[in-house]
Amino acid sequence: MEGLSGEIPFWIAPYDIKADAQVDTEVVNLVKKLSNQGIKAVCVDLFDLTCDIIEKHIGIQEMISLEKSLEKAYFKDALQSTINIHERFIPAIAALVKEKQPAMLFLKGVGKVYPFIRSHTVLNNLQSSIKHIPTLMFYPGEYSGRALKLFDLLEDDNYYRANNIFSQKR
């Protein structure tokens, strides 16, 4: 589907955090089902990607050592600097999409990377890199079409560019 201006829409599938393990399983099953129907989808677990980037650039053990030795705010800064949303994180997703050439991109693991990676930041930055395929983020919380509410508790920045997949007419 296309948005009103012809752009590829971003979709959010909100769900209750209590169903997180079930959603993980269902996303894997959805990717397989789509593949069986000839539709290639790639699913990126934001936590797994974060761990890969940390391992490549500093090492998980070094990051654990930093966590033990730094105050919480400094550790969060060190973690975000290592992940580097603009220079490492988003380019890694874009490279995977370029390599795999999927028809759809799924994102999961939003709750596992909070607070050092924010979902609206990922979506805002992906829109400049991933324009040619639809993107669906599985979001553990509420999405009103205007605001994200992680875990049904934590207000995130307003985000207007995605559609709630469950509120679309069929």
Residue pairs with C-beta under 8 A, 6 or more apart in sequence:
1 9
1 134
2 8
2 9
3 9
7 127
7 131
8 130
8 131
8 132
8 133
8 134
8 135
9 134
9 162
9 163
10 123
10 126
10 127
10 134
10 135
10 136
10 137
10 161
10 162
10 163
11 134
11 135
11 136
11 137
11 162
11 163
11 164
11 165
12 136
12 137
12 139
12 143
12 148
12 162
12 163
12 164
12 165
13 136
13 137
13 138
13 139
13 164
13 165
13 166
14 139
14 140
14 141
14 142
14 143
14 164
14 166
15 23
15 138
15 139
15 140
16 140
16 152
17 111
17 140
17 141
17 151
17 152
20 111
20 140
23 108
23 138
23 140
24 108
27 43
27 106
27 108
27 138
28 43
30 41
30 106
31 41
31 42
31 43
31 106
34 40
34 41
34 104
35 41
39 103
39 104
40 100
40 101
40 102
40 103
40 104
41 102
41 103
41 104
41 105
41 106
42 96
42 97
42 100
42 102
42 104
42 105
42 106
43 105
43 106
43 107
43 108
44 93
44 96
44 105
44 106
44 107
44 108
44 109
45 108
45 109
45 112
46 107
46 108
46 109
46 110
46 112
46 113
46 117
46 122
47 109
47 112
47 113
48 109
49 89
49 92
49 93
49 109
50 83
50 89
50 113
50 116
50 117
51 60
52 92
53 82
53 83
53 84
53 88
53 89
53 92
54 60
54 63
54 79
54 82
54 83
57 82
57 88
58 82
63 78
63 79
63 82
66 75
66 78
67 75
70 78
76 115
76 116
79 116
80 116
80 117
83 89
83 116
83 117
85 117
85 121
85 122
85 125
86 125
89 117
89 122
89 125
90 122
90 125
90 126
90 129
91 129
93 105
93 126
93 129
93 130
94 126
94 129
94 130
97 105
97 129
97 130
97 133
102 133
103 133
104 133
104 134
104 135
104 136
105 130
105 133
105 134
105 135
105 136
106 135
106 136
106 137
106 138
107 122
107 135
107 136
107 137
107 138
108 137
108 138
110 119
110 137
110 138
110 139
110 140
110 150
111 140
111 141
111 150
111 151
114 150
114 154
118 156
118 157
119 137
119 139
119 148
119 150
119 156
119 159
120 148
120 156
120 157
120 158
120 159
122 137
123 135
123 137
123 159
123 161
123 162
124 159
124 161
126 135
127 161
136 165
137 162
139 148
139 150
140 150
140 151
141 148
141 149
141 150
141 151
141 152
141 153
141 154
142 148
142 149
142 152
143 149
143 159
143 162
143 164
144 164
145 160
145 163
145 164
145 167
146 158
146 159
146 160
147 155
147 156
147 158
147 159
148 155
148 156
148 157
148 158
148 159
149 155
149 156
150 156
